[in-house]
Amino acid sequence: MKINHKSDGDITIIELSGKVMGGPDHEKFKNSITELIEGGAKNFILDLSGVPWINSTGLGILISGFTSIKSSGGKMKVCSVKERVLSIFYISQLENVFEVFPTCEEAKNSF
């Protein structure tokens, strides 16, 4: 898994790419979120357009990030989820936890 982030006004867009499978990805993602929160970021969009697959451990990584952001008073929205990953969200009922948007533009407009 690769992580890139960029700012768009007061919104931080985190772009994930590759398979999200856990292991060392968890620490990498957690550290990225922590650094961004400590830097003052509050509003996040998680762009999953580059993620072809996620397993249950990978879902745990996303939930961990969501929890860290929420407990710091921030918000995280998810966008551009591929159909295969979206079906896993539905099976695990995470579409009820995450606000999921078809595009990043729609996610930005929701803040």
PDB file as gemmi writes it, atoms N, CA and C in Angstrom:
CRYST1    1.000    1.000    1.000  90.00  90.00  90.00 P 1                      
ATOM      1  N   MET A   1       0.839  -1.173   0.000  1.00  0.00           N  
ATOM      2  CA  MET A   1       0.000   0.000   0.000  1.00  0.00           C  
ATOM      3  C   MET A   1       0.890   1.244   0.000  1.00  0.00           C  
ATOM      4  N   LYS A   2       0.516   2.200  -0.823  1.00  0.00           N  
ATOM      5  CA  LYS A   2       1.201   3.488  -0.847  1.00  0.00           C  
ATOM      6  C   LYS A   2       0.251   4.556  -0.346  1.00  0.00           C  
ATOM      7  N   ILE A   3       0.816   5.550   0.346  1.00  0.00           N  
ATOM      8  CA  ILE A   3       0.026   6.647   0.895  1.00  0.00           C  
ATOM      9  C   ILE A   3       0.603   7.969   0.403  1.00  0.00           C  
ATOM     10  N   ASN A   4      -0.257   8.782  -0.174  1.00  0.00           N  
ATOM     11  CA  ASN A   4       0.093  10.157  -0.532  1.00  0.00           C  
ATOM     12  C   ASN A   4      -0.974  11.057   0.049  1.00  0.00           C  
ATOM     13  N   HIS A   5      -0.597  12.259   0.389  1.00  0.00           N  
ATOM     14  CA  HIS A   5      -1.621  13.196   0.845  1.00  0.00           C  
ATOM     15  C   HIS A   5      -1.339  14.585   0.285  1.00  0.00           C  
ATOM     16  N   LYS A   6      -2.421  15.332   0.145  1.00  0.00           N  
ATOM     17  CA  LYS A   6      -2.332  16.698  -0.344  1.00  0.00           C  
ATOM     18  C   LYS A   6      -3.437  17.510   0.307  1.00  0.00           C  
ATOM     19  N   SER A   7      -3.213  18.800   0.366  1.00  0.00           N  
ATOM     20  CA  SER A   7      -4.213  19.691   0.950  1.00  0.00           C  
ATOM     21  C   SER A   7      -5.000  20.376  -0.153  1.00  0.00           C  
ATOM     22  N   ASP A   8      -6.271  20.563   0.114  1.00  0.00           N  
ATOM     23  CA  ASP A   8      -7.153  21.311  -0.772  1.00  0.00           C  
ATOM     24  C   ASP A   8      -7.942  22.252   0.137  1.00  0.00           C  
ATOM     25  N   GLY A   9      -7.393  23.426   0.383  1.00  0.00           N  
ATOM     26  CA  GLY A   9      -7.997  24.332   1.355  1.00  0.00           C  
ATOM     27  C   GLY A   9      -7.842  23.740   2.748  1.00  0.00           C  
ATOM     28  N   ASP A  10      -8.951  23.608   3.458  1.00  0.00           N  
ATOM     29  CA  ASP A  10      -8.889  23.038   4.807  1.00  0.00           C  
ATOM     30  C   ASP A  10      -9.185  21.533   4.820  1.00  0.00           C  
ATOM     31  N   ILE A  11      -9.127  20.912   3.654  1.00  0.00           N  
ATOM     32  CA  ILE A  11      -9.376  19.469   3.537  1.00  0.00           C  
ATOM     33  C   ILE A  11      -8.070  18.772   3.161  1.00  0.00           C  
ATOM     34  N   THR A  12      -7.775  17.693   3.857  1.00  0.00           N  
ATOM     35  CA  THR A  12      -6.608  16.875   3.529  1.00  0.00           C  
ATOM     36  C   THR A  12      -7.100  15.633   2.796  1.00  0.00           C  
ATOM     37  N   ILE A  13      -6.582  15.427   1.610  1.00  0.00           N  
ATOM     38  CA  ILE A  13      -6.956  14.265   0.809  1.00  0.00           C  
ATOM     39  C   ILE A  13      -5.847  13.235   0.936  1.00  0.00           C  
ATOM     40  N   ILE A  14      -6.207  12.063   1.449  1.00  0.00           N  
ATOM     41  CA  ILE A  14      -5.264  10.955   1.583  1.00  0.00           C  
ATOM     42  C   ILE A  14      -5.565   9.969   0.463  1.00  0.00           C  
ATOM     43  N   GLU A  15      -4.586   9.752  -0.391  1.00  0.00           N  
ATOM     44  CA  GLU A  15      -4.750   8.827  -1.514  1.00  0.00           C  
ATOM     45  C   GLU A  15      -4.033   7.522  -1.188  1.00  0.00           C  
ATOM     46  N   LEU A  16      -4.792   6.443  -1.160  1.00  0.00           N  
ATOM     47  CA  LEU A  16      -4.210   5.121  -0.963  1.00  0.00           C  
ATOM     48  C   LEU A  16      -4.157   4.426  -2.315  1.00  0.00           C  
ATOM     49  N   SER A  17      -3.091   3.644  -2.527  1.00  0.00           N  
ATOM     50  CA  SER A  17      -3.011   2.855  -3.748  1.00  0.00           C  
ATOM     51  C   SER A  17      -2.381   1.504  -3.426  1.00  0.00           C  
ATOM     52  N   GLY A  18      -2.778   0.504  -4.182  1.00  0.00           N  
ATOM     53  CA  GLY A  18      -2.328  -0.860  -3.937  1.00  0.00           C  
ATOM     54  C   GLY A  18      -3.301  -1.585  -3.024  1.00  0.00           C  
ATOM     55  N   LYS A  19      -3.001  -2.838  -2.772  1.00  0.00           N  
ATOM     56  CA  LYS A  19      -3.847  -3.646  -1.898  1.00  0.00           C  
ATOM     57  C   LYS A  19      -3.643  -3.208  -0.449  1.00  0.00           C  
ATOM     58  N   VAL A  20      -4.753  -3.121   0.294  1.00  0.00           N  
ATOM     59  CA  VAL A  20      -4.702  -2.757   1.711  1.00  0.00           C  
ATOM     60  C   VAL A  20      -4.907  -4.053   2.490  1.00  0.00           C  
ATOM     61  N   MET A  21      -3.809  -4.581   3.017  1.00  0.00           N  
ATOM     62  CA  MET A  21      -3.822  -5.934   3.576  1.00  0.00           C  
ATOM     63  C   MET A  21      -3.371  -6.031   5.039  1.00  0.00           C  
ATOM     64  N   GLY A  22      -3.029  -4.936   5.660  1.00  0.00           N  
ATOM     65  CA  GLY A  22      -2.577  -5.011   7.047  1.00  0.00           C  
ATOM     66  C   GLY A  22      -1.075  -5.120   7.144  1.00  0.00           C  
ATOM     67  N   GLY A  23      -0.596  -5.723   8.224  1.00  0.00           N  
ATOM     68  CA  GLY A  23       0.842  -5.853   8.439  1.00  0.00           C  
ATOM     69  C   GLY A  23       1.481  -4.489   8.616  1.00  0.00           C  
ATOM     70  N   PRO A  24       2.581  -4.224   7.916  1.00  0.00           N  
ATOM     71  CA  PRO A  24       3.273  -2.938   8.069  1.00  0.00           C  
ATOM     72  C   PRO A  24       2.439  -1.749   7.591  1.00  0.00           C  
ATOM     73  N   ASP A  25       1.409  -2.022   6.775  1.00  0.00           N  
ATOM     74  CA  ASP A  25       0.539  -0.941   6.313  1.00  0.00           C  
ATOM     75  C   ASP A  25      -0.153  -0.234   7.473  1.00  0.00           C  
ATOM     76  N   HIS A  26      -0.465  -0.996   8.528  1.00  0.00           N  
ATOM     77  CA  HIS A  26      -1.181  -0.413   9.661  1.00  0.00           C  
ATOM     78  C   HIS A  26      -0.370   0.705  10.309  1.00  0.00           C  
ATOM     79  N   GLU A  27       0.885   0.439  10.612  1.00  0.00           N  
ATOM     80  CA  GLU A  27       1.746   1.450  11.239  1.00  0.00           C  
ATOM     81  C   GLU A  27       1.940   2.647  10.323  1.00  0.00           C  
ATOM     82  N   LYS A  28       2.143   2.377   9.041  1.00  0.00           N  
ATOM     83  CA  LYS A  28       2.360   3.450   8.069  1.00  0.00           C  
ATOM     84  C   LYS A  28       1.146   4.377   8.018  1.00  0.00           C  
ATOM     85  N   PHE A  29      -0.052   3.790   7.943  1.00  0.00           N  
ATOM     86  CA  PHE A  29      -1.282   4.578   7.863  1.00  0.00           C  
ATOM     87  C   PHE A  29      -1.517   5.329   9.171  1.00  0.00           C  
ATOM     88  N   LYS A  30      -1.349   4.637  10.284  1.00  0.00           N  
ATOM     89  CA  LYS A  30      -1.563   5.253  11.596  1.00  0.00           C  
ATOM     90  C   LYS A  30      -0.625   6.443  11.800  1.00  0.00           C  
ATOM     91  N   ASN A  31       0.649   6.267  11.462  1.00  0.00           N  
ATOM     92  CA  ASN A  31       1.619   7.348  11.612  1.00  0.00           C  
ATOM     93  C   ASN A  31       1.285   8.538  10.716  1.00  0.00           C  
ATOM     94  N   SER A  32       0.837   8.262   9.503  1.00  0.00           N  
ATOM     95  CA  SER A  32       0.452   9.347   8.588  1.00  0.00           C  
ATOM     96  C   SER A  32      -0.713  10.151   9.165  1.00  0.00           C  
ATOM     97  N   ILE A  33      -1.725   9.450   9.647  1.00  0.00           N  
ATOM     98  CA  ILE A  33      -2.897  10.120  10.227  1.00  0.00           C  
ATOM     99  C   ILE A  33      -2.478  10.945  11.441  1.00  0.00           C  
ATOM    100  N   THR A  34      -1.681  10.351  12.321  1.00  0.00           N  
ATOM    101  CA  THR A  34      -1.239  11.046  13.534  1.00  0.00           C  
ATOM    102  C   THR A  34      -0.482  12.320  13.191  1.00  0.00           C  
ATOM    103  N   GLU A  35       0.447  12.236  12.247  1.00  0.00           N  
ATOM    104  CA  GLU A  35       1.221  13.416  11.845  1.00  0.00           C  
ATOM    105  C   GLU A  35       0.319  14.515  11.279  1.00  0.00           C  
ATOM    106  N   LEU A  36      -0.650  14.119  10.469  1.00  0.00           N  
ATOM    107  CA  LEU A  36      -1.553  15.103   9.876  1.00  0.00           C  
ATOM    108  C   LEU A  36      -2.435  15.763  10.944  1.00  0.00           C  
ATOM    109  N   ILE A  37      -2.928  14.973  11.887  1.00  0.00           N  
ATOM    110  CA  ILE A  37      -3.744  15.524  12.975  1.00  0.00           C  
ATOM    111  C   ILE A  37      -2.907  16.483  13.819  1.00  0.00           C  
ATOM    112  N   GLU A  38      -1.695  16.063  14.156  1.00  0.00           N  
ATOM    113  CA  GLU A  38      -0.813  16.925  14.950  1.00  0.00           C  
ATOM    114  C   GLU A  38      -0.450  18.198  14.199  1.00  0.00           C  
ATOM    115  N   GLY A  39      -0.476  18.141  12.893  1.00  0.00           N  
ATOM    116  CA  GLY A  39      -0.217  19.317  12.058  1.00  0.00           C  
ATOM    117  C   GLY A  39      -1.424  20.234  11.916  1.00  0.00           C  
ATOM    118  N   GLY A  40      -2.542  19.848  12.521  1.00  0.00           N  
ATOM    119  CA  GLY A  40      -3.729  20.694  12.521  1.00  0.00           C  
ATOM    120  C   GLY A  40      -4.831  20.287  11.566  1.00  0.00           C  
ATOM    121  N   ALA A  41      -4.652  19.214  10.817  1.00  0.00           N  
ATOM    122  CA  ALA A  41      -5.692  18.770   9.881  1.00  0.00           C  
ATOM    123  C   ALA A  41      -6.909  18.250  10.646  1.00  0.00           C  
ATOM    124  N   LYS A  42      -8.093  18.601  10.157  1.00  0.00           N  
ATOM    125  CA  LYS A  42      -9.342  18.160  10.785  1.00  0.00           C  
ATOM    126  C   LYS A  42     -10.259  17.431   9.811  1.00  0.00           C  
ATOM    127  N   ASN A  43     -10.307  17.914   8.577  1.00  0.00           N  
ATOM    128  CA  ASN A  43     -11.214  17.354   7.577  1.00  0.00           C  
ATOM    129  C   ASN A  43     -10.427  16.518   6.588  1.00  0.00           C  
ATOM    130  N   PHE A  44     -10.815  15.257   6.477  1.00  0.00           N  
ATOM    131  CA  PHE A  44     -10.086  14.309   5.640  1.00  0.00           C  
ATOM    132  C   PHE A  44     -10.995  13.671   4.612  1.00  0.00           C  
ATOM    133  N   ILE A  45     -10.433  13.459   3.432  1.00  0.00           N  
ATOM    134  CA  ILE A  45     -11.073  12.619   2.416  1.00  0.00           C  
ATOM    135  C   ILE A  45     -10.101  11.491   2.125  1.00  0.00           C  
ATOM    136  N   LEU A  46     -10.593  10.280   2.221  1.00  0.00           N  
ATOM    137  CA  LEU A  46      -9.800   9.092   1.918  1.00  0.00           C  
ATOM    138  C   LEU A  46     -10.163   8.644   0.507  1.00  0.00           C  
ATOM    139  N   ASP A  47      -9.250   8.855  -0.417  1.00  0.00           N  
ATOM    140  CA  ASP A  47      -9.460   8.524  -1.832  1.00  0.00           C  
ATOM    141  C   ASP A  47      -8.964   7.092  -2.062  1.00  0.00           C  
ATOM    142  N   LEU A  48      -9.898   6.202  -2.344  1.00  0.00           N  
ATOM    143  CA  LEU A  48      -9.565   4.787  -2.544  1.00  0.00           C  
ATOM    144  C   LEU A  48      -9.575   4.384  -4.016  1.00  0.00           C  
ATOM    145  N   SER A  49      -9.464   5.362  -4.921  1.00  0.00           N  
ATOM    146  CA  SER A  49      -9.523   5.043  -6.351  1.00  0.00           C  
ATOM    147  C   SER A  49      -8.389   4.118  -6.792  1.00  0.00           C  
ATOM    148  N   GLY A  50      -7.282   4.101  -6.070  1.00  0.00           N  
ATOM    149  CA  GLY A  50      -6.149   3.260  -6.432  1.00  0.00           C  
ATOM    150  C   GLY A  50      -6.076   1.953  -5.667  1.00  0.00           C  
ATOM    151  N   VAL A  51      -7.157   1.618  -4.946  1.00  0.00           N  
ATOM    152  CA  VAL A  51      -7.176   0.390  -4.132  1.00  0.00           C  
ATOM    153  C   VAL A  51      -8.037  -0.666  -4.824  1.00  0.00           C  
ATOM    154  N   PRO A  52      -7.398  -1.721  -5.372  1.00  0.00           N  
ATOM    155  CA  PRO A  52      -8.170  -2.758  -6.057  1.00  0.00           C  
ATOM    156  C   PRO A  52      -8.733  -3.812  -5.102  1.00  0.00           C  
ATOM    157  N   TRP A  53      -8.164  -3.900  -3.891  1.00  0.00           N  
ATOM    158  CA  TRP A  53      -8.559  -4.970  -2.982  1.00  0.00           C  
ATOM    159  C   TRP A  53      -8.256  -4.568  -1.547  1.00  0.00           C  
ATOM    160  N   ILE A  54      -9.116  -5.004  -0.631  1.00  0.00           N  
ATOM    161  CA  ILE A  54      -8.896  -4.784   0.797  1.00  0.00           C  
ATOM    162  C   ILE A  54      -9.379  -6.024   1.529  1.00  0.00           C  
ATOM    163  N   ASN A  55      -8.644  -6.451   2.547  1.00  0.00           N  
ATOM    164  CA  ASN A  55      -9.099  -7.590   3.341  1.00  0.00           C  
ATOM    165  C   ASN A  55      -9.587  -7.099   4.704  1.00  0.00           C  
ATOM    166  N   SER A  56      -9.952  -8.017   5.592  1.00  0.00           N  
ATOM    167  CA  SER A  56     -10.514  -7.621   6.883  1.00  0.00           C  
ATOM    168  C   SER A  56      -9.514  -6.844   7.727  1.00  0.00           C  
ATOM    169  N   THR A  57      -8.238  -7.193   7.639  1.00  0.00           N  
ATOM    170  CA  THR A  57      -7.220  -6.441   8.369  1.00  0.00           C  
ATOM    171  C   THR A  57      -7.106  -5.035   7.793  1.00  0.00           C  
ATOM    172  N   GLY A  58      -7.213  -4.922   6.494  1.00  0.00           N  
ATOM    173  CA  GLY A  58      -7.204  -3.618   5.846  1.00  0.00           C  
ATOM    174  C   GLY A  58      -8.382  -2.760   6.274  1.00  0.00           C  
ATOM    175  N   LEU A  59      -9.553  -3.384   6.433  1.00  0.00           N  
ATOM    176  CA  LEU A  59     -10.717  -2.651   6.939  1.00  0.00           C  
ATOM    177  C   LEU A  59     -10.430  -2.122   8.335  1.00  0.00           C  
ATOM    178  N   GLY A  60      -9.748  -2.933   9.138  1.00  0.00           N  
ATOM    179  CA  GLY A  60      -9.368  -2.504  10.487  1.00  0.00           C  
ATOM    180  C   GLY A  60      -8.480  -1.280  10.456  1.00  0.00           C  
ATOM    181  N   ILE A  61      -7.590  -1.206   9.469  1.00  0.00           N  
ATOM    182  CA  ILE A  61      -6.713  -0.043   9.306  1.00  0.00           C  
ATOM    183  C   ILE A  61      -7.559   1.212   9.056  1.00  0.00           C  
ATOM    184  N   LEU A  62      -8.541   1.101   8.168  1.00  0.00           N  
ATOM    185  CA  LEU A  62      -9.396   2.251   7.858  1.00  0.00           C  
ATOM    186  C   LEU A  62     -10.210   2.668   9.075  1.00  0.00           C  
ATOM    187  N   ILE A  63     -10.726   1.696   9.800  1.00  0.00           N  
ATOM    188  CA  ILE A  63     -11.511   1.996  11.004  1.00  0.00           C  
ATOM    189  C   ILE A  63     -10.639   2.674  12.053  1.00  0.00           C  
ATOM    190  N   SER A  64      -9.416   2.209  12.200  1.00  0.00           N  
ATOM    191  CA  SER A  64      -8.482   2.816  13.146  1.00  0.00           C  
ATOM    192  C   SER A  64      -8.230   4.283  12.792  1.00  0.00           C  
ATOM    193  N   GLY A  65      -8.008   4.563  11.524  1.00  0.00           N  
ATOM    194  CA  GLY A  65      -7.808   5.944  11.084  1.00  0.00           C  
ATOM    195  C   GLY A  65      -9.035   6.798  11.319  1.00  0.00           C  
ATOM    196  N   PHE A  66     -10.202   6.250  11.008  1.00  0.00           N  
ATOM    197  CA  PHE A  66     -11.470   6.938  11.212  1.00  0.00           C  
ATOM    198  C   PHE A  66     -11.642   7.287  12.687  1.00  0.00           C  
ATOM    199  N   THR A  67     -11.339   6.330  13.563  1.00  0.00           N  
ATOM    200  CA  THR A  67     -11.484   6.540  15.006  1.00  0.00           C  
ATOM    201  C   THR A  67     -10.525   7.622  15.506  1.00  0.00           C  
ATOM    202  N   SER A  68      -9.284   7.595  15.044  1.00  0.00           N  
ATOM    203  CA  SER A  68      -8.308   8.613  15.446  1.00  0.00           C  
ATOM    204  C   SER A  68      -8.761  10.004  15.011  1.00  0.00           C  
ATOM    205  N   ILE A  69      -9.239  10.106  13.798  1.00  0.00           N  
ATOM    206  CA  ILE A  69      -9.696  11.395  13.275  1.00  0.00           C  
ATOM    207  C   ILE A  69     -10.912  11.882  14.052  1.00  0.00           C  
ATOM    208  N   LYS A  70     -11.861  11.001  14.276  1.00  0.00           N  
ATOM    209  CA  LYS A  70     -13.089  11.372  14.983  1.00  0.00           C  
ATOM    210  C   LYS A  70     -12.790  11.791  16.423  1.00  0.00           C  
ATOM    211  N   SER A  71     -11.893  11.065  17.098  1.00  0.00           N  
ATOM    212  CA  SER A  71     -11.590  11.391  18.495  1.00  0.00           C  
ATOM    213  C   SER A  71     -10.821  12.705  18.619  1.00  0.00           C  
ATOM    214  N   SER A  72     -10.217  13.171  17.520  1.00  0.00           N  
ATOM    215  CA  SER A  72      -9.517  14.459  17.551  1.00  0.00           C  
ATOM    216  C   SER A  72     -10.444  15.607  17.136  1.00  0.00           C  
ATOM    217  N   GLY A  73     -11.714  15.293  16.919  1.00  0.00           N  
ATOM    218  CA  GLY A  73     -12.689  16.312  16.541  1.00  0.00           C  
ATOM    219  C   GLY A  73     -12.807  16.521  15.042  1.00  0.00           C  
ATOM    220  N   GLY A  74     -12.214  15.624  14.266  1.00  0.00           N  
ATOM    221  CA  GLY A  74     -12.244  15.760  12.818  1.00  0.00           C  
ATOM    222  C   GLY A  74     -13.285  14.872  12.157  1.00  0.00           C  
ATOM    223  N   LYS A  75     -13.313  14.937  10.835  1.00  0.00           N  
ATOM    224  CA  LYS A  75     -14.229  14.122  10.037  1.00  0.00           C  
ATOM    225  C   LYS A  75     -13.463  13.461   8.905  1.00  0.00           C  
ATOM    226  N   MET A  76     -13.862  12.234   8.575  1.00  0.00           N  
ATOM    227  CA  MET A  76     -13.270  11.522   7.447  1.00  0.00           C  
ATOM    228  C   MET A  76     -14.372  11.035   6.530  1.00  0.00           C  
ATOM    229  N   LYS A  77     -14.222  11.339   5.263  1.00  0.00           N  
ATOM    230  CA  LYS A  77     -15.155  10.860   4.250  1.00  0.00           C  
ATOM    231  C   LYS A  77     -14.361  10.042   3.247  1.00  0.00           C  
ATOM    232  N   VAL A  78     -15.028   9.109   2.592  1.00  0.00           N  
ATOM    233  CA  VAL A  78     -14.364   8.183   1.675  1.00  0.00           C  
ATOM    234  C   VAL A  78     -14.915   8.415   0.277  1.00  0.00           C  
ATOM    235  N   CYS A  79     -14.025   8.366  -0.725  1.00  0.00           N  
ATOM    236  CA  CYS A  79     -14.501   8.570  -2.098  1.00  0.00           C  
ATOM    237  C   CYS A  79     -13.823   7.610  -3.064  1.00  0.00           C  
ATOM    238  N   SER A  80     -14.443   7.513  -4.229  1.00  0.00           N  
ATOM    239  CA  SER A  80     -13.892   6.787  -5.377  1.00  0.00           C  
ATOM    240  C   SER A  80     -13.533   5.334  -5.054  1.00  0.00           C  
ATOM    241  N   VAL A  81     -14.470   4.642  -4.426  1.00  0.00           N  
ATOM    242  CA  VAL A  81     -14.246   3.254  -4.030  1.00  0.00           C  
ATOM    243  C   VAL A  81     -14.603   2.337  -5.192  1.00  0.00           C  
ATOM    244  N   LYS A  82     -13.680   1.474  -5.576  1.00  0.00           N  
ATOM    245  CA  LYS A  82     -13.933   0.514  -6.653  1.00  0.00           C  
ATOM    246  C   LYS A  82     -15.036  -0.464  -6.227  1.00  0.00           C  
ATOM    247  N   GLU A  83     -15.747  -0.966  -7.205  1.00  0.00           N  
ATOM    248  CA  GLU A  83     -16.904  -1.840  -6.948  1.00  0.00           C  
ATOM    249  C   GLU A  83     -16.548  -3.031  -6.062  1.00  0.00           C  
ATOM    250  N   ARG A  84     -15.410  -3.633  -6.324  1.00  0.00           N  
ATOM    251  CA  ARG A  84     -15.002  -4.821  -5.547  1.00  0.00           C  
ATOM    252  C   ARG A  84     -14.805  -4.475  -4.070  1.00  0.00           C  
ATOM    253  N   VAL A  85     -14.181  -3.324  -3.796  1.00  0.00           N  
ATOM    254  CA  VAL A  85     -13.956  -2.879  -2.421  1.00  0.00           C  
ATOM    255  C   VAL A  85     -15.277  -2.435  -1.798  1.00  0.00           C  
ATOM    256  N   LEU A  86     -16.102  -1.762  -2.586  1.00  0.00           N  
ATOM    257  CA  LEU A  86     -17.395  -1.300  -2.093  1.00  0.00           C  
ATOM    258  C   LEU A  86     -18.270  -2.471  -1.653  1.00  0.00           C  
ATOM    259  N   SER A  87     -18.201  -3.584  -2.363  1.00  0.00           N  
ATOM    260  CA  SER A  87     -18.990  -4.760  -1.969  1.00  0.00           C  
ATOM    261  C   SER A  87     -18.535  -5.277  -0.600  1.00  0.00           C  
ATOM    262  N   ILE A  88     -17.242  -5.161  -0.306  1.00  0.00           N  
ATOM    263  CA  ILE A  88     -16.741  -5.562   1.016  1.00  0.00           C  
ATOM    264  C   ILE A  88     -17.259  -4.597   2.081  1.00  0.00           C  
ATOM    265  N   PHE A  89     -17.345  -3.307   1.750  1.00  0.00           N  
ATOM    266  CA  PHE A  89     -17.930  -2.330   2.675  1.00  0.00           C  
ATOM    267  C   PHE A  89     -19.368  -2.723   2.998  1.00  0.00           C  
ATOM    268  N   TYR A  90     -20.129  -3.119   1.967  1.00  0.00           N  
ATOM    269  CA  TYR A  90     -21.528  -3.492   2.182  1.00  0.00           C  
ATOM    270  C   TYR A  90     -21.643  -4.754   3.024  1.00  0.00           C  
ATOM    271  N   ILE A  91     -20.833  -5.747   2.731  1.00  0.00           N  
ATOM    272  CA  ILE A  91     -20.875  -6.999   3.496  1.00  0.00           C  
ATOM    273  C   ILE A  91     -20.564  -6.750   4.969  1.00  0.00           C  
ATOM    274  N   SER A  92     -19.586  -5.893   5.226  1.00  0.00           N  
ATOM    275  CA  SER A  92     -19.180  -5.605   6.609  1.00  0.00           C  
ATOM    276  C   SER A  92     -19.989  -4.465   7.219  1.00  0.00           C  
ATOM    277  N   GLN A  93     -20.915  -3.904   6.456  1.00  0.00           N  
ATOM    278  CA  GLN A  93     -21.790  -2.799   6.842  1.00  0.00           C  
ATOM    279  C   GLN A  93     -21.025  -1.518   7.175  1.00  0.00           C  
ATOM    280  N   LEU A  94     -19.831  -1.359   6.601  1.00  0.00           N  
ATOM    281  CA  LEU A  94     -19.055  -0.149   6.834  1.00  0.00           C  
ATOM    282  C   LEU A  94     -19.587   1.054   6.068  1.00  0.00           C  
ATOM    283  N   GLU A  95     -20.466   0.832   5.094  1.00  0.00           N  
ATOM    284  CA  GLU A  95     -21.068   1.974   4.421  1.00  0.00           C  
ATOM    285  C   GLU A  95     -21.964   2.736   5.390  1.00  0.00           C  
ATOM    286  N   ASN A  96     -22.320   2.090   6.526  1.00  0.00           N  
ATOM    287  CA  ASN A  96     -23.088   2.760   7.579  1.00  0.00           C  
ATOM    288  C   ASN A  96     -22.185   3.543   8.524  1.00  0.00           C  
ATOM    289  N   VAL A  97     -20.897   3.263   8.509  1.00  0.00           N  
ATOM    290  CA  VAL A  97     -19.930   3.955   9.361  1.00  0.00           C  
ATOM    291  C   VAL A  97     -19.288   5.101   8.595  1.00  0.00           C  
ATOM    292  N   PHE A  98     -18.779   4.801   7.410  1.00  0.00           N  
ATOM    293  CA  PHE A  98     -18.113   5.803   6.584  1.00  0.00           C  
ATOM    294  C   PHE A  98     -19.128   6.513   5.700  1.00  0.00           C  
ATOM    295  N   GLU A  99     -18.918   7.811   5.504  1.00  0.00           N  
ATOM    296  CA  GLU A  99     -19.676   8.514   4.474  1.00  0.00           C  
ATOM    297  C   GLU A  99     -18.932   8.259   3.170  1.00  0.00           C  
ATOM    298  N   VAL A 100     -19.575   7.550   2.247  1.00  0.00           N  
ATOM    299  CA  VAL A 100     -18.936   7.153   0.990  1.00  0.00           C  
ATOM    300  C   VAL A 100     -19.543   7.951  -0.156  1.00  0.00           C  
ATOM    301  N   PHE A 101     -18.666   8.542  -0.984  1.00  0.00           N  
ATOM    302  CA  PHE A 101     -19.081   9.359  -2.111  1.00  0.00           C  
ATOM    303  C   PHE A 101     -18.484   8.795  -3.399  1.00  0.00           C  
ATOM    304  N   PRO A 102     -19.222   8.896  -4.507  1.00  0.00           N  
ATOM    305  CA  PRO A 102     -18.717   8.375  -5.784  1.00  0.00           C  
ATOM    306  C   PRO A 102     -17.448   9.084  -6.256  1.00  0.00           C  
ATOM    307  N   THR A 103     -17.346  10.403  -5.987  1.00  0.00           N  
ATOM    308  CA  THR A 103     -16.187  11.173  -6.440  1.00  0.00           C  
ATOM    309  C   THR A 103     -15.622  12.003  -5.290  1.00  0.00           C  
ATOM    310  N   CYS A 104     -14.370  12.401  -5.433  1.00  0.00           N  
ATOM    311  CA  CYS A 104     -13.736  13.266  -4.433  1.00  0.00           C  
ATOM    312  C   CYS A 104     -14.393  14.642  -4.415  1.00  0.00           C  
ATOM    313  N   GLU A 105     -14.830  15.094  -5.566  1.00  0.00           N  
ATOM    314  CA  GLU A 105     -15.493  16.402  -5.652  1.00  0.00           C  
ATOM    315  C   GLU A 105     -16.767  16.410  -4.812  1.00  0.00           C  
ATOM    316  N   GLU A 106     -17.536  15.331  -4.886  1.00  0.00           N  
ATOM    317  CA  GLU A 106     -18.763  15.236  -4.090  1.00  0.00           C  
ATOM    318  C   GLU A 106     -18.429  15.170  -2.593  1.00  0.00           C  
ATOM    319  N   ALA A 107     -17.362  14.465  -2.259  1.00  0.00           N  
ATOM    320  CA  ALA A 107     -16.938  14.402  -0.851  1.00  0.00           C  
ATOM    321  C   ALA A 107     -16.529  15.783  -0.359  1.00  0.00           C  
ATOM    322  N   LYS A 108     -15.779  16.531  -1.173  1.00  0.00           N  
ATOM    323  CA  LYS A 108     -15.359  17.899  -0.797  1.00  0.00           C  
ATOM    324  C   LYS A 108     -16.566  18.795  -0.566  1.00  0.00           C  
ATOM    325  N   ASN A 109     -17.531  18.689  -1.459  1.00  0.00           N  
ATOM    326  CA  ASN A 109     -18.724  19.549  -1.360  1.00  0.00           C  
ATOM    327  C   ASN A 109     -19.579  19.229  -0.138  1.00  0.00           C  
ATOM    328  N   SER A 110     -19.376  18.052   0.448  1.00  0.00           N  
ATOM    329  CA  SER A 110     -20.192  17.642   1.602  1.00  0.00           C  
ATOM    330  C   SER A 110     -19.711  18.255   2.919  1.00  0.00           C  
ATOM    331  N   PHE A 111     -18.509  18.847   2.918  1.00  0.00           N  
ATOM    332  CA  PHE A 111     -18.003  19.461   4.149  1.00  0.00           C  
ATOM    333  C   PHE A 111     -18.662  20.808   4.373  1.00  0.00           C  
TER     334      PHE A 111                                                      
END                                                                             
